[in-house]
Amino acid sequence: MSDWSAGYVADIGYTFGLYTELNPLRIKLAFLNAGLAFPEVGAACELGFGQGVSVNIHAAASVTEWHGTDFNPAQAAFAQELAVASDAHAQLHDLSFEEFCSRPHLPDFDFICLHGIWSWISDANRAVIVDFVRRKLKPGGVLYISYNTQPGWAAMAPVRDLLTEHSQVMGAPGKGIVPRIDESIAFVEKLFATQPAFLKANPGVSARMERIKDMNRNYVAHEYFNRDWVPMSFAAMAEQLEEAKLSYACSAFYLDHIDSVNFSAEQQALLAEIPDPMFRETVRDFMVNQQFRRDYWVRGARRLSAAAREDLLRKQKLLLAVPRKDVPLKISAPLGEVTLQTAVYAPILDLLADHQPRTIAEIEAACATQNVSIAQIVQAVFVLAGNGNLRAVQDDHAIAGARPQTERLNRHLCQMAVTGSEVSYLASPVTGSGTQLDRFSQLFVLASLQGKQQPAEWAAFAGAILDRQNQRLQKEGVALERDAQSAELRRMADAFAEFTLPILQAQGIVG
């Protein structure tokens, strides 16, 4: 019997996550901050798209031609269902990497991406991917890749091996993966209770095991229980990608660009002494004990002049994607909790509080009387975007082209929410990506799409669905009676109308 899964967990589906790093629009700000020219992405490819939420939302929310594959036929079938719903012409397959990467007639790509794949596949599959990138990524094109890395996994790697060995040796295959995961975790807890010398030398792994106990088992299965699992150093990654003519561009995680929230003054001084940019990345990983990297690599880096960089930055449009009241002036970073400067951030947030798109040049002009410099504005934009509060905005041509596709996909996703879909996102033609919405917010959107205009109508619509399905809202673990449920749904609908609806309208999700 052939092992079509190649050792990858296949008897439990992956989570229904949206990974905004796969939005081609994000490349622009990251590259501008690094002083690099960025590609206009006409064709993109995701390798290992999981349930296909990211690839479908980014296909629907843009005018980019998307292709992709995932080896799991159940996941590919769900992804294809979404692609049909949006009619965004995403070409999605259930082929292995080897089969997909050897397909004739694939276009050359401006953007190739893989999230949560590299560390969990075999050396042979990594070689297939590097060869594919070498052949199919255009000059100037970008590779996004995320992977587990050293030194952050140094202490936990033996525990991961212990978990998987217990599952393979002590677990009964007929039980299924979830019971075997639970048994493996319980065994490691028993082992740790004996106070082994390993735990005394690595006390931090105990807290990590406590976090694993509470994690979604779909995620745990794919993160910890695949046959192949290789945390790779940045230097080893660079060596492999050099075969595809790639050089490191920058982190796709915007907060990584802000040294002042990641490193002490002494650490920044040491980094400044290192002339080699690749070795500097290795040292940075030790300073923050990096566990997971999210990186952009480019095939042919081209540096921008300072004037060209500033001009392009000033033209970039942004919008505030959360209520103004919900933006804290604090962030969590490797240095701990960092308080943001009110004098810099408050004027920017106040200007964007109406959720309308504005260019960085408009922000600069509005903040001129507040003595906020362009450098401070750009750094604030990266911090706020890194926290998910700000989103970049597409040009008008892309918005117009994406709008019919997002309308079709969003209606389909909201219809799925009637029966409790796990996809908690809708697509935005304005930002080229998606925004997170819980089931009841999606039901309120569906009610508005059906002509219901008032919060009371939305609440009644959601309540009728719950009644038909014999479901009840719960509060503090107790099911609400009918009247209390109606009151709670009305409260939720009123809050949706006041805070969420204006944001959805600004993002083109609701008319």
LINGI-V594296 format. One record per residue. N is the residue number from 1. PHI is phi in degrees with one decimal (999 if undefined). OMEGA is omega in degrees with one decimal (999 if undefined). NEAR is the number of other ideal C-beta (glycine too) atoms within 10 Angstrom. Layout:
N/PHI/OMEGA/NEAR, N/PHI/OMEGA/NEAR
This chain:
1/999/-178.3/3, 2/-76.1/178.1/5, 3/-92.7/-175.0/9, 4/-66.0/-179.3/12, 5/-83.0/-179.7/14, 6/52.1/177.2/18, 7/84.2/179.8/14, 8/-86.7/179.9/20, 9/-58.1/-176.7/21, 10/-126.5/-176.5/19, 11/-93.5/172.8/11, 12/-148.2/-175.5/17, 13/-72.1/176.4/17, 14/-79.2/-179.9/20, 15/-72.1/-177.0/14, 16/-99.0/-174.6/18, 17/-91.4/171.6/17, 18/-112.0/-177.4/20, 19/-113.7/-170.9/23, 20/-69.0/175.5/19, 21/-62.1/179.8/21, 22/-82.8/175.5/23, 23/-74.4/-178.4/29, 24/-56.5/-179.4/24, 25/-64.2/-179.5/23, 26/-67.4/-178.7/22, 27/-58.7/-170.7/25, 28/-58.4/-177.5/17, 29/-64.8/-179.1/24, 30/-62.3/-179.5/25, 31/-68.5/178.5/23, 32/-62.8/178.2/22, 33/-63.3/178.4/19, 34/-84.9/179.3/19, 35/75.1/-175.9/15, 36/-115.0/172.0/20, 37/-71.3/-177.7/16, 38/-119.1/-179.8/23, 39/-85.5/164.5/21, 40/-83.8/-170.2/11, 41/-92.9/176.0/24, 42/-94.9/179.9/16, 43/-135.5/-176.7/18, 44/-137.3/-176.4/27, 45/-143.2/172.8/28, 46/-112.8/177.2/29, 47/-97.2/-177.8/24, 48/77.9/-172.1/24, 49/-85.9/177.3/30, 50/62.1/179.4/25, 51/-76.3/175.0/23, 52/83.6/-180.0/26, 53/-65.8/-178.8/25, 54/-63.3/-175.0/27, 55/-63.5/-178.7/28, 56/-75.8/177.8/35, 57/-65.6/-179.1/31, 58/-72.2/174.6/30, 59/-71.2/-178.8/29, 60/-67.6/-172.5/32, 61/-89.4/-177.6/33, 62/-149.1/172.5/28, 63/-107.6/178.3/19, 64/-80.3/176.0/23, 65/-86.8/-175.5/18, 66/-106.2/172.6/27, 67/-128.3/176.0/23, 68/-180.0/177.9/28, 69/-147.1/168.3/23, 70/-144.9/-172.7/28, 71/-66.8/-173.0/22, 72/-84.6/-175.1/23, 73/-64.4/178.5/14, 74/-65.8/178.5/12, 75/-67.3/179.2/21, 76/-63.5/179.1/21, 77/-63.3/177.9/13, 78/-65.2/179.2/21, 79/-61.3/179.5/27, 80/-66.6/175.8/18, 81/-60.8/177.7/14, 82/-65.6/-179.8/25, 83/-63.9/177.1/22, 84/-65.5/-178.6/15, 85/-62.3/-178.1/19, 86/-80.2/-173.1/25, 87/54.4/178.2/12, 88/-87.5/175.5/28, 89/65.4/173.0/11, 90/-69.8/-178.8/26, 91/-99.6/-171.9/16, 92/-118.7/-172.2/26, 93/-130.2/175.4/18, 94/-112.9/-177.1/18, 95/-95.9/170.3/17, 96/-67.1/177.7/17, 97/-59.2/-178.6/24, 98/-62.9/-179.5/16, 99/-67.6/-177.3/13, 100/-66.2/-174.5/21, 101/-69.0/177.5/20, 102/-101.3/180.0/14, 103/-64.2/174.5/13, 104/-76.8/171.8/4, 105/72.2/169.9/4, 106/-69.6/177.2/16, 107/-73.6/166.5/14, 108/-78.3/-170.2/13, 109/-110.7/171.1/24, 110/-85.2/-173.6/22, 111/-148.2/172.9/26, 112/-121.3/-175.4/26, 113/-139.4/172.7/28, 114/-147.7/-178.1/22, 115/-114.8/176.9/21, 116/66.1/-177.6/21, 117/-120.2/-167.8/22, 118/-54.2/-175.3/21, 119/-76.9/-170.8/21, 120/-115.5/179.9/22, 121/-124.4/-175.6/24, 122/-75.9/174.6/16, 123/-58.5/-179.5/10, 124/-63.7/178.9/11, 125/-70.1/175.9/23, 126/-63.4/178.1/18, 127/-65.1/177.5/14, 128/-61.5/-178.0/20, 129/-67.0/179.4/24, 130/-61.1/178.5/17, 131/-64.3/178.3/15, 132/-62.3/178.8/22, 133/-62.5/179.5/25, 134/-59.8/-175.7/14, 135/-84.9/-166.3/12, 136/-113.1/177.4/18, 137/-87.2/-177.6/25, 138/-67.5/168.1/18, 139/-56.8/-174.8/11, 140/84.8/-179.3/16, 141/-75.6/-172.9/22, 142/-121.0/170.4/27, 143/-108.0/169.2/23, 144/-102.4/-179.7/25, 145/-145.3/176.1/25, 146/-118.8/-175.7/21, 147/-164.4/172.3/21, 148/-71.1/-173.8/22, 149/-137.7/170.3/21, 150/-87.6/9.0/19, 151/-92.0/-174.1/16, 152/-62.6/-179.7/18, 153/-98.1/-173.0/21, 154/-57.6/-177.1/12, 155/-79.6/-173.4/16, 156/-85.1/-176.2/19, 157/-55.8/178.8/16, 158/-63.2/179.1/13, 159/-69.6/175.9/22, 160/-59.1/178.7/19, 161/-62.3/178.6/12, 162/-65.6/178.7/15, 163/-60.3/-177.1/22, 164/-70.2/178.5/19, 165/-65.6/177.2/11, 166/-61.2/-179.5/19, 167/-61.1/-177.4/22, 168/-76.8/-173.0/13, 169/-90.3/-173.0/7, 170/-100.4/-177.4/11, 171/-88.3/176.6/19, 172/-87.1/-177.1/9, 173/-54.8/-178.0/10, 174/-65.7/-178.5/6, 175/-73.6/-173.5/12, 176/92.4/-170.7/12, 177/-71.0/-174.1/20, 178/-65.2/176.3/14, 179/-60.2/179.2/14, 180/-66.8/175.8/21, 181/-61.2/-178.7/24, 182/-60.2/179.4/15, 183/-66.9/179.6/17, 184/-66.1/177.6/23, 185/-63.6/179.2/20, 186/-61.6/178.7/12, 187/-64.6/179.9/16, 188/-63.4/175.5/19, 189/-61.2/177.4/13, 190/-62.1/178.9/9, 191/-61.1/-178.5/15, 192/-64.1/179.1/15, 193/-65.0/178.2/9, 194/-84.0/179.8/7, 195/55.8/178.5/9, 196/-65.4/-179.3/11, 197/-60.7/178.6/7, 198/-58.0/-178.8/14, 199/-67.8/178.1/17, 200/-66.1/179.3/8, 201/-79.8/-177.2/9, 202/-134.0/-172.6/16, 203/-63.5/-177.6/9, 204/-66.3/-176.7/11, 205/-69.7/178.7/19, 206/-64.1/179.0/13, 207/-65.6/179.2/9, 208/-66.9/176.9/14, 209/-64.2/176.9/17, 210/-62.6/178.3/10, 211/-68.4/-180.0/8, 212/-61.6/-179.6/20, 213/-54.7/-175.0/12, 214/-96.1/-176.4/7, 215/-79.5/172.2/14, 216/-53.9/-174.4/10, 217/-68.4/174.2/15, 218/-61.1/179.3/18, 219/-66.8/-177.9/15, 220/-60.2/-179.4/22, 221/-59.4/-176.1/23, 222/-80.1/-179.5/21, 223/-80.3/-168.6/18, 224/-113.4/-166.5/22, 225/-116.8/171.8/22, 226/-76.1/178.3/19, 227/-63.4/-179.5/15, 228/-96.7/-178.8/15, 229/-161.4/-173.9/18, 230/-135.1/168.8/16, 231/-68.1/-171.4/20, 232/-117.7/176.1/19, 233/-69.4/178.1/16, 234/-60.4/-179.4/22, 235/-62.6/178.7/13, 236/-66.9/176.5/15, 237/-62.6/-179.6/21, 238/-60.3/-179.8/19, 239/-63.9/-179.5/12, 240/-70.2/-176.0/16, 241/-76.6/176.2/21, 242/-61.1/178.7/12, 243/-63.4/179.1/12, 244/-97.6/179.3/19, 245/64.8/-179.1/14, 246/-101.5/172.1/25, 247/-125.9/-178.6/14, 248/-68.1/177.8/18, 249/-99.7/-176.8/21, 250/-175.6/176.5/22, 251/-76.2/173.5/20, 252/-83.7/177.7/24, 253/-94.0/-168.2/16, 254/-57.3/-177.7/23, 255/-66.1/175.4/18, 256/-64.5/-177.6/22, 257/-79.0/-173.7/19, 258/-104.9/-176.3/18, 259/-60.3/-173.4/14, 260/-66.2/178.0/13, 261/-99.5/-178.2/20, 262/-109.5/-171.2/19, 263/-133.6/173.6/19, 264/-71.0/178.6/13, 265/-59.7/179.6/9, 266/-66.3/178.7/8, 267/-67.5/178.2/18, 268/-62.1/178.9/13, 269/-64.4/178.8/10, 270/-66.0/178.2/14, 271/-60.4/-179.5/16, 272/-66.2/179.9/10, 273/-82.7/-174.3/8, 274/-96.4/-176.2/14, 275/-76.9/-176.1/7, 276/-84.9/-175.4/9, 277/-65.4/-179.1/9, 278/-72.4/177.4/14, 279/-65.0/178.2/13, 280/-61.0/178.4/16, 281/-65.1/177.4/22, 282/-61.1/179.9/19, 283/-65.0/177.3/15, 284/-57.0/-179.2/20, 285/-62.4/176.6/19, 286/-68.7/-177.1/12, 287/-65.0/-178.3/16, 288/-103.7/-176.7/16, 289/54.3/-173.0/14, 290/-59.9/-179.8/21, 291/-110.7/-174.4/16, 292/-143.5/179.8/14, 293/-104.9/174.7/24, 294/-129.0/-167.3/17, 295/-125.8/168.1/24, 296/-103.2/173.9/24, 297/-120.7/-174.3/24, 298/-130.1/178.0/25, 299/-97.1/-178.8/21, 300/98.1/-179.5/14, 301/-71.4/176.7/17, 302/-125.5/-177.1/12, 303/-82.9/176.1/11, 304/-93.8/171.1/18, 305/-68.7/179.6/9, 306/-58.4/-178.7/9, 307/-67.8/179.6/8, 308/-65.6/179.2/13, 309/-61.7/-178.3/19, 310/-64.7/179.1/17, 311/-63.1/179.6/13, 312/-67.7/177.0/17, 313/-61.1/-177.2/21, 314/-63.2/-178.6/17, 315/-81.4/-175.5/11, 316/-69.7/177.4/18, 317/-91.7/179.7/19, 318/-141.2/170.6/22, 319/-139.7/176.9/20, 320/-84.1/-171.0/24, 321/-103.0/176.6/24, 322/-137.2/176.3/18, 323/-59.4/-179.4/16, 324/-53.0/-176.9/15, 325/-65.8/-175.6/9, 326/-93.4/-179.3/9, 327/-94.6/179.2/20, 328/-77.2/176.0/13, 329/-93.2/175.5/13, 330/-143.5/174.3/9, 331/-134.0/173.8/16, 332/-93.5/-176.3/12, 333/-143.9/178.8/18, 334/-53.6/178.0/17, 335/-79.4/-176.0/13, 336/111.0/179.2/7, 337/-75.7/-177.6/10, 338/-112.6/177.6/17, 339/-88.3/-179.4/9, 340/-84.7/-176.7/20, 341/-72.9/179.9/12, 342/-59.4/-177.0/10, 343/-63.5/179.2/12, 344/-92.3/-170.3/20, 345/-79.6/-176.6/19, 346/-60.2/178.9/17, 347/-61.3/179.6/20, 348/-66.6/-178.7/26, 349/-67.2/178.4/20, 350/-62.9/179.2/13, 351/-64.3/-175.0/16, 352/-91.0/-173.5/23, 353/-63.5/178.1/14, 354/-84.4/175.2/12, 355/66.8/177.0/17, 356/-87.6/180.0/14, 357/-64.4/175.0/19, 358/-141.2/177.0/19, 359/-77.8/175.1/15, 360/-63.4/176.2/22, 361/-63.3/177.6/17, 362/-67.1/176.4/16, 363/-63.9/179.2/22, 364/-59.0/-179.1/18, 365/-64.6/-178.2/13, 366/-68.1/-177.8/17, 367/-93.7/-176.0/22, 368/-59.9/-179.2/12, 369/-73.3/-179.7/8, 370/-95.5/-179.0/13, 371/59.0/176.0/10, 372/-102.5/-175.0/21, 373/-81.3/177.3/12, 374/-63.4/178.1/16, 375/-63.3/178.7/9, 376/-67.5/179.4/18, 377/-63.9/-179.2/22, 378/-62.2/178.6/22, 379/-64.5/179.0/19, 380/-63.4/177.8/22, 381/-59.8/-179.8/21, 382/-66.4/179.3/19, 383/-66.6/-177.9/23, 384/-68.5/176.4/24, 385/-70.6/178.3/20, 386/-62.9/177.2/20, 387/-86.7/-179.9/16, 388/84.8/-177.9/13, 389/-82.7/177.7/18, 390/-105.8/175.5/25, 391/-129.5/172.0/28, 392/-70.5/-176.2/21, 393/-116.4/179.1/24, 394/-74.9/174.7/26, 395/-75.3/-173.4/13, 396/-62.4/179.4/9, 397/-62.1/-179.8/9, 398/-66.4/179.2/18, 399/-61.2/-179.2/21, 400/-63.8/179.8/13, 401/-68.8/-176.5/16, 402/-83.6/-170.3/28, 403/-56.2/179.6/18, 404/-61.3/-179.1/14, 405/-68.7/-179.4/23, 406/-68.4/177.8/26, 407/-61.6/179.8/19, 408/-66.5/-178.7/17, 409/-65.1/-177.7/27, 410/-65.0/176.8/30, 411/-62.5/178.7/17, 412/-63.3/-179.6/18, 413/-65.3/178.2/26, 414/-67.4/175.0/24, 415/-64.4/177.5/15, 416/-64.9/-179.4/18, 417/-65.8/177.2/24, 418/-58.2/179.5/16, 419/-101.5/172.5/9, 420/90.8/179.9/10, 421/-57.9/177.5/15, 422/-85.8/-178.6/14, 423/-84.6/-174.8/24, 424/-101.8/-179.3/19, 425/-143.5/168.0/21, 426/-127.6/-172.6/27, 427/-93.9/179.9/33, 428/-114.3/175.3/30, 429/-71.4/-177.6/25, 430/-81.3/-177.2/25, 431/-97.5/-179.7/30, 432/72.6/-177.5/29, 433/-141.9/-177.5/28, 434/-134.0/176.5/29, 435/-130.3/-174.4/24, 436/-82.7/177.5/12, 437/-139.8/178.4/23, 438/-75.0/-174.4/13, 439/-58.1/-174.5/19, 440/-72.3/173.9/20, 441/-63.8/176.9/24, 442/-65.9/177.1/23, 443/-66.6/176.5/26, 444/-66.0/175.9/30, 445/-62.7/179.7/24, 446/-60.9/177.9/22, 447/-61.2/179.3/23, 448/-67.6/176.9/21, 449/-65.3/179.1/15, 450/-92.5/173.2/12, 451/95.2/178.8/7, 452/-83.9/-168.1/16, 453/-104.4/-171.5/10, 454/-110.1/178.8/12, 455/-54.5/179.7/21, 456/-62.5/178.3/14, 457/-68.3/179.5/16, 458/-63.7/-179.7/28, 459/-63.2/179.0/26, 460/-65.2/177.9/17, 461/-60.6/179.2/19, 462/-66.3/179.5/27, 463/-63.6/178.7/19, 464/-64.7/177.4/11, 465/-64.1/178.3/19, 466/-61.4/-179.9/18, 467/-62.4/-179.2/12, 468/-63.0/-176.6/9, 469/-98.9/-179.7/11, 470/53.8/179.3/6, 471/-109.0/177.6/12, 472/-136.3/169.2/15, 473/-63.6/176.1/18, 474/-119.6/176.0/11, 475/-132.5/-177.0/11, 476/55.4/174.8/4, 477/81.7/-177.9/5, 478/-115.9/178.9/10, 479/-68.2/-178.4/11, 480/-81.1/171.7/16, 481/-71.0/-172.2/11, 482/-56.3/-177.3/11, 483/-65.4/179.2/8, 484/-65.8/177.9/14, 485/-65.6/178.6/21, 486/-60.8/179.2/18, 487/-66.6/179.8/13, 488/-68.3/177.4/17, 489/-65.0/178.1/24, 490/-66.9/176.8/17, 491/-61.5/179.4/12, 492/-63.7/-179.7/21, 493/-67.6/177.8/26, 494/-64.0/178.5/14, 495/-64.5/177.2/14, 496/-60.8/-179.2/22, 497/-63.5/-175.2/16, 498/-78.9/-170.2/11, 499/-110.0/-172.7/14, 500/-87.3/-175.2/21, 501/-57.8/178.5/20, 502/-60.3/178.7/16, 503/-71.2/178.7/19, 504/-64.7/178.1/23, 505/-65.7/179.3/13, 506/-64.1/179.6/21, 507/-88.4/177.4/25, 508/74.2/-179.3/22, 509/-81.5/176.7/24, 510/-126.0/-178.7/18, 511/-71.9/999/9
